[in-house]
Amino acid sequence: MKAFTIGDHVEVLDEAIQGKVIAVEGAVVTLQTEEGFPMQFASSQLVKTGDAIQVSNYEAFQVKKEKETPKKKPPVARRPKERNTPKLEVDLHIHQLVKSTKGMDNFEILNQQLETAKRQLEFAIRKRIQKVVFIHGVGAGVLKEELKYLFNKYEVVKFYDADYKKYGLGATEVYIYQNP
């Protein structure tokens, strides 16, 4: 049972009524509302208000300092898909490699694509990039076969079809062993 005394400022629980205690008779408390009306409530329905909490300047400073310090963000967990995505994609479509194919025959186009693939693969080996995807397209399969022949020359690589969902049948992924 809460002890209320005459003169206490109180509020009624679950209602928007405030007032000052004008009489206490056992468990029944009479209060005068801000509008001047007397009302009676059980003491269990009332709560004291107006009690000031004493806080030192030091405690206020500590709370303020705690709020100002930036919280460390938890590290972003990478999903397995993101972890396994290749670091380098090389598009070997001829329109991505040269401005114009005017005057080039199929042999020159194929050589341009193979030179680009070789240059990018050696770059990846030098820079220790672990996975490279070569996008060659589907076509007649000539470039794909030539790429297989090129990749077989390197002992530090293994190659396989790239992710079907992302590239379809038109890409080959190369895995480069870092410590042969």
Secondary structure, DSSP 8 states (H G I E B T S, - for coil): -----TT-EEEETTS--EEEEEEEETTEEEEEETTS-EEEEEGGGEEEE-------HHHHHHHHHHHHS----------HHHHHS-SEEEE--HHHH-S--TT--HHHHHHHHHHHHHHHHHHHHHTT--EEEEE--STTSHHHHHHHHHHHT-TTEEEEE--HHHHTTSEEEEEE-S--
